[in-house]
Amino acid sequence: MSATLMEEPLLRFRGFRNLFIAGAVSQLGSQISYVALPLLAVTALGAGPAEVGLLSALGTLTVLALGLPAGAWVDRVRRRPVMIAADVARAGVLLSVPVAWWGGWLSMGQLYAVAVLVGAGTLLFDVASMSLVPGLVGRERLTSANSLLVGMGAGMDIAGRSAAGVLVQVAGAPMTVLGDALSYLWSAAWLRGVPEPAAPAPADREPIRRRIAAGVRFLFGNSVLVSVLIQGTMANLAFPLCSVLLPVLLVDQLGYPEWVLGAYLAVGGLGALAGSAAAHLIGRRLGTGRATWYVSLATAPASFAIPFLDRGPWLWAAAAAWFVLTFRTGVNNVLLTSLRQRVTPDDMLGRMTATMRLLLMGAIGLGGLLAGALGEVWGVRSALWLGALIMASSWAPFLFSRLRHQP
């Protein structure tokens, strides 16, 4: 990397700046739909806990089917066209929701299909994006780059989720989903300015099964990556247990207006933003391993405030706990993503990322299914309690791991 790039702020460089803006626009719309789609299911289609849980799970469970082939494929093609195509495809799929609503034929079956297809597009976009970052900024500046990207994502969480409740009340959920579709088209336009690395040489195009197997062996042969994977899987299982049924609990059972749900979820975005902003400083002072270990352990007790979410002061207590837990997520996302990228060769980045996402996103999908099943059988709070228990113990994989000693 040139000395100039090492010294200049990353956002002054057109390629990284365009990637940053494209991600920001796309993430803003996605977070709006994160709130709007379940609310549309609950308010317009009368969906119950099981249906809302399944709707949440389907987008992430798509990774189980496509994750490994996606990583092997992304490692052998140009990444920018993949990202643009994923944006355009997601826009088209989401446009079908307001069209069906206006036509009077919207159904849960269509929402399930939308969740699957948007999940597939998001998988391809994210794998290609994360594989592109080291080539844009160099491995020496990965922590700084990921701090900006994770912070941007958290900022869009705040803006998108807090705005979503208001937008749904003012314009309706279908029009809110339309805004998400347009955001993907805007993201695709910004991606045109991102530099595109050369395509892999034909000699490197070994059979896809061998490439997948090599990626799996690489990940599970690295003990540090394995501990990161286990910790992330536990956290990703816990978060949907604590959040998927919130539309049912807050809006349907406790009678809060939709904007309260958006504000509660936006507190999580604020926590992730604060964590991502602090991650570089914490990691520099303590080292990546100790920083993630200490932060995970110190924030664990906050998990047990979540199941008490109710009217009055308990709403504020649960929101404060949500902020603490997402602060930890912001720190870990920056430091552990940078660590994963540093220890992985360039030609393995797509496969490592996709294999990691296969299990991390699969855990989110499983958490959504569990939340729906528990909510249907034993009530919403049973899902919150299980999520709190898993979240509170998710520091354990670091206890005997070499990750604690990583610089």
C-alpha positions in Angstrom: 0.0 0.0 0.0 1.2 3.5 -0.8 2.3 5.8 2.0 -0.4 8.3 0.8 -3.2 5.8 1.4 -1.8 4.9 4.8 -1.9 8.6 5.8 -5.1 9.9 4.1 -8.6 9.4 5.6 -10.1 6.4 3.9 -13.2 8.3 2.8 -11.1 10.6 0.6 -10.5 7.7 -1.7 -13.2 7.3 -4.4 -13.3 3.6 -4.5 -13.8 3.1 -0.7 -16.1 6.1 -0.5 -18.4 4.8 -3.2 -18.5 1.4 -1.5 -19.3 3.1 1.8 -22.1 5.2 0.4 -23.6 2.2 -1.5 -23.6 0.2 1.6 -25.1 3.0 3.6 -28.0 3.5 1.2 -28.7 -0.2 0.9 -28.5 -0.7 4.7 -30.9 2.2 5.4 -33.6 0.7 3.2 -33.0 -2.8 4.6 -33.4 -1.7 8.2 -36.7 0.0 7.2 -38.0 -3.2 5.8 -36.6 -5.1 8.8 -39.4 -3.4 10.7 -41.9 -2.9 7.9 -42.3 -6.5 6.7 -43.1 -8.1 10.1 -45.5 -5.2 10.9 -47.2 -5.7 7.5 -47.6 -9.4 8.3 -49.0 -8.6 11.8 -51.3 -5.7 10.9 -52.4 -6.4 7.4 -52.4 -10.3 7.3 -53.0 -11.1 11.0 -49.8 -13.1 11.3 -49.1 -14.8 14.7 -45.9 -15.6 16.5 -45.1 -18.7 14.4 -45.6 -16.9 11.1 -43.5 -13.9 12.2 -40.8 -16.2 13.4 -40.7 -18.1 10.1 -40.7 -14.8 8.1 -37.6 -13.7 10.1 -35.9 -17.0 9.7 -36.3 -17.6 6.0 -34.0 -14.8 4.8 -31.2 -16.1 6.9 -31.8 -19.8 6.4 -31.3 -19.2 2.7 -27.6 -19.0 3.6 -27.7 -22.7 4.5 -28.5 -23.7 1.0 -26.4 -21.1 -0.9 -23.6 -20.1 1.4 -20.8 -22.4 0.4 -21.3 -22.3 -3.4 -21.7 -18.5 -3.2 -18.3 -18.1 -1.5 -16.5 -20.4 -4.0 -18.1 -18.6 -6.9 -17.3 -15.1 -5.6 -13.6 -16.1 -5.3 -13.5 -16.8 -9.0 -15.4 -13.8 -10.5 -15.4 -10.1 -10.5 -17.0 -8.9 -7.3 -18.5 -5.5 -8.3 -20.9 -6.9 -10.9 -22.1 -9.5 -8.4 -22.9 -6.7 -5.9 -24.7 -4.6 -8.6 -26.8 -7.6 -9.8 -27.7 -8.4 -6.2 -28.9 -4.9 -5.6 -31.1 -4.8 -8.8 -32.5 -8.3 -8.0 -33.5 -7.3 -4.5 -35.1 -4.1 -5.7 -37.3 -6.1 -8.2 -38.3 -8.6 -5.5 -39.3 -6.0 -3.0 -41.3 -4.0 -5.6 -43.6 -7.0 -5.8 -44.9 -6.4 -2.3 -46.6 -3.0 -2.8 -47.8 -4.1 -6.2 -49.5 -7.2 -4.7 -50.9 -5.2 -1.8 -52.4 -2.6 -4.2 -53.8 -5.5 -6.3 -55.3 -7.2 -3.3 -53.5 -10.5 -3.6 -50.7 -10.1 -1.0 -50.3 -13.2 1.1 -47.9 -14.7 3.7 -46.7 -17.1 1.0 -45.5 -14.1 -1.1 -43.8 -12.5 2.0 -42.0 -15.8 2.6 -40.8 -15.9 -1.0 -39.6 -12.3 -0.8 -37.7 -13.1 2.4 -35.9 -16.0 0.7 -35.0 -14.1 -2.5 -33.8 -11.0 -0.7 -31.8 -13.2 1.7 -30.0 -14.8 -1.3 -29.2 -11.3 -2.8 -27.9 -10.1 0.6 -25.7 -13.2 0.9 -24.1 -12.5 -2.5 -23.7 -8.8 -1.9 -22.1 -9.2 1.6 -19.7 -12.0 0.6 -18.5 -9.9 -2.4 -18.3 -6.7 -0.4 -16.2 -8.2 2.4 -13.9 -9.9 -0.1 -13.4 -6.6 -1.9 -12.5 -4.5 1.2 -8.9 -5.8 1.7 -8.0 -5.0 -1.9 -9.4 -1.5 -1.6 -7.7 -0.4 1.6 -4.9 -2.9 2.3 -4.6 -5.2 5.3 -2.8 -2.5 7.3 -6.0 -0.4 7.5 -8.6 -3.1 7.8 -9.6 -2.2 11.4 -10.1 1.5 10.4 -12.1 0.5 7.3 -14.3 -2.0 9.2 -14.8 0.6 12.0 -16.2 2.9 9.3 -18.3 0.2 7.7 -19.7 -1.2 10.9 -20.3 2.3 12.3 -22.2 3.1 9.1 -24.3 0.0 9.4 -25.1 0.9 13.0 -26.0 4.4 12.0 -28.3 3.1 9.3 -29.9 0.9 12.0 -30.7 4.0 14.0 -32.0 6.0 11.1 -33.8 3.1 9.4 -35.4 1.4 12.4 -36.4 4.6 14.1 -37.9 6.0 10.9 -39.6 2.8 10.0 -42.2 2.9 12.7 -43.1 6.5 11.8 -43.2 5.7 8.1 -45.4 2.7 8.6 -47.9 4.9 10.6 -47.8 7.8 8.1 -47.4 6.0 4.7 -48.2 2.4 5.5 -46.0 -0.7 5.4 -46.3 -1.3 1.6 -45.1 2.2 0.7 -42.3 1.8 3.3 -41.2 -1.4 1.5 -41.3 0.5 -1.8 -38.7 2.9 -0.4 -36.4 0.0 0.4 -36.6 -1.2 -3.2 -35.6 2.2 -4.5 -32.7 2.3 -2.0 -31.2 -0.8 -3.6 -31.3 0.8 -7.1 -29.5 3.8 -5.6 -26.9 1.6 -4.1 -26.3 -0.1 -7.5 -25.6 3.3 -9.0 -23.0 4.2 -6.5 -21.2 0.8 -7.0 -20.3 1.8 -10.5 -17.5 4.0 -9.1 -15.9 1.2 -7.1 -12.6 -0.1 -8.7 -12.8 -3.6 -10.0 -9.9 -6.1 -9.6 -8.9 -8.4 -12.4 -10.8 -11.6 -12.8 -9.1 -14.8 -11.6 -6.9 -16.5 -14.2 -8.4 -19.5 -16.0 -5.7 -21.7 -14.5 -7.2 -21.0 -11.0 -10.6 -22.3 -12.0 -10.6 -25.6 -10.2 -13.9 -27.5 -9.7 -16.2 -25.8 -7.3 -16.5 -28.7 -5.0 -12.7 -28.7 -4.4 -12.8 -25.0 -3.8 -15.6 -25.3 -1.3 -13.8 -28.1 0.5 -10.6 -26.1 0.7 -12.5 -23.2 2.2 -14.1 -25.4 4.9 -10.7 -27.0 5.7 -9.1 -23.6 6.0 -11.7 -22.3 8.5 -11.9 -25.3 10.7 -8.1 -25.8 10.6 -7.6 -22.4 12.3 -8.4 -22.5 16.0 -8.7 -18.7 16.3 -11.3 -18.6 13.5 -13.2 -21.6 15.1 -13.5 -19.7 18.4 -14.7 -16.6 16.6 -17.2 -18.8 14.8 -18.6 -20.5 18.0 -18.9 -17.2 19.8 -20.6 -15.5 16.9 -23.0 -18.5 16.4 -24.1 -18.2 20.0 -24.7 -14.5 19.8 -26.5 -14.8 16.5 -28.8 -17.5 17.9 -29.6 -15.3 20.9 -30.4 -12.0 19.1 -33.4 -13.2 17.2 -34.8 -14.9 20.2 -34.6 -11.5 21.9 -36.0 -9.5 19.0 -38.1 -11.4 16.4 -41.3 -11.4 18.5 -41.1 -7.8 19.5 -43.8 -6.7 17.0 -46.1 -9.2 18.7 -45.1 -8.2 22.3 -44.9 -4.5 22.0 -47.6 -3.7 19.4 -50.1 -6.5 19.7 -49.9 -7.5 23.4 -48.7 -4.4 25.2 -50.5 -2.0 22.9 -47.6 0.4 22.1 -47.7 2.3 18.8 -45.4 1.2 16.0 -43.0 4.0 16.5 -42.1 2.6 19.9 -40.9 -0.6 18.3 -38.8 1.4 15.8 -37.3 3.4 18.6 -36.5 0.3 20.7 -34.7 -1.3 17.8 -33.0 2.0 16.9 -31.4 1.9 20.4 -29.7 -1.2 19.3 -28.3 0.6 16.3 -27.0 3.4 18.6 -25.3 0.8 20.7 -23.6 -0.8 17.7 -22.6 2.6 16.4 -21.0 3.4 19.8 -19.2 0.1 19.9 -17.9 0.3 16.4 -16.6 3.8 17.0 -14.8 2.7 20.2 -13.5 -0.6 18.8 -10.3 0.8 17.2 -9.3 2.5 20.4 -10.2 -0.5 22.6 -8.4 -2.9 20.3 -5.3 -0.7 20.2 -5.1 -0.5 24.0 -5.9 -4.1 24.8 -5.2 -6.1 21.7 -7.9 -7.7 19.6 -8.2 -10.8 21.7 -8.3 -9.3 25.1 -10.7 -6.5 23.9 -13.3 -8.9 22.6 -12.9 -11.1 25.7 -13.3 -8.3 28.3 -16.1 -6.6 26.5 -18.1 -9.8 26.0 -17.7 -10.8 29.7 -18.5 -7.3 31.1 -21.7 -6.9 29.1 -23.1 -10.4 29.7 -25.2 -9.5 32.8 -27.3 -7.0 30.7 -28.9 -9.9 28.9 -31.1 -10.7 31.9 -33.0 -7.4 31.7 -34.4 -8.2 28.3 -37.1 -10.7 29.4 -38.6 -8.2 31.8 -39.6 -5.8 28.9 -43.0 -4.4 29.9 -44.8 -1.2 30.4 -43.3 1.7 32.4 -39.7 1.6 33.7 -39.1 -2.0 32.4 -39.3 -0.7 28.9 -36.4 1.7 29.6 -34.4 -1.0 31.4 -34.8 -3.4 28.5 -33.8 -0.7 26.0 -30.7 0.2 28.1 -29.7 -3.5 28.2 -30.3 -3.7 24.4 -27.9 -0.8 24.0 -25.2 -2.5 26.1 -25.5 -5.8 24.2 -25.4 -4.1 20.8 -22.4 -2.1 22.0 -20.6 -5.4 22.4 -21.7 -6.4 18.9 -20.3 -3.2 17.5 -16.9 -3.8 19.1 -16.8 -7.5 18.1 -17.9 -6.9 14.5 -15.1 -4.5 13.9 -12.3 -6.3 15.7 -13.2 -9.9 14.8 -14.0 -9.1 11.1 -10.7 -7.4 10.7 -9.0 -10.4 12.4 -10.7 -12.8 10.0 -9.6 -10.8 7.0 -6.0 -10.4 8.2 -5.5 -14.2 8.8 -7.1 -15.2 5.5 -5.3 -15.2 2.1 -6.8 -13.1 -0.6 -7.8 -16.1 -2.8 -9.6 -17.7 0.2 -11.5 -14.6 1.4 -14.8 -15.4 -0.3 -14.9 -19.0 0.8 -13.9 -18.1 4.4 -16.5 -15.4 4.5 -19.2 -17.6 3.0 -18.4 -20.6 5.3 -18.5 -18.3 8.3 -21.8 -16.7 7.2 -23.3 -20.2 6.6 -23.2 -20.9 10.3 -23.5 -17.4 11.6 -26.6 -16.6 9.5 -27.9 -20.1 9.9 -27.9 -19.4 13.7 -30.0 -16.3 13.1 -32.4 -18.3 11.1 -32.6 -21.0 13.7 -33.1 -18.4 16.4 -36.1 -17.0 14.4 -37.6 -20.4 14.1 -37.1 -21.1 17.8 -38.6 -17.8 18.7 -41.7 -18.5 16.7 -42.1 -22.0 18.1 -41.5 -21.0 21.7 -43.8 -18.0 21.3 -46.6 -20.1 19.9 -46.3 -22.9 22.6 -45.1 -21.1 25.8 -45.5 -17.4 25.0 -43.3 -14.6 23.8 -41.3 -14.3 27.1 -40.1 -17.9 26.9 -38.1 -16.9 23.8 -36.7 -13.8 25.5 -35.5 -15.9 28.4 -33.8 -18.5 26.2 -32.1 -15.7 24.2 -30.9 -14.0 27.4 -29.4 -17.2 28.7 -27.5 -17.9 25.5 -26.3 -14.3 25.2 -25.1 -14.2 28.8 -22.9 -17.2 28.2 -21.6 -16.3 24.7 -18.2 -15.2 26.1 -17.3 -18.8 27.0 -15.7 -19.8 23.7 -13.0 -17.2 24.3 -12.1 -18.7 27.7 -9.5 -21.2 26.5 -8.9 -19.8 23.0 -5.7 -18.5 21.5 -7.8 -15.6 20.4 -7.3 -13.9 23.8 -3.7 -13.4 22.9 -4.1 -12.0 19.4 -2.7 -8.5 19.0 
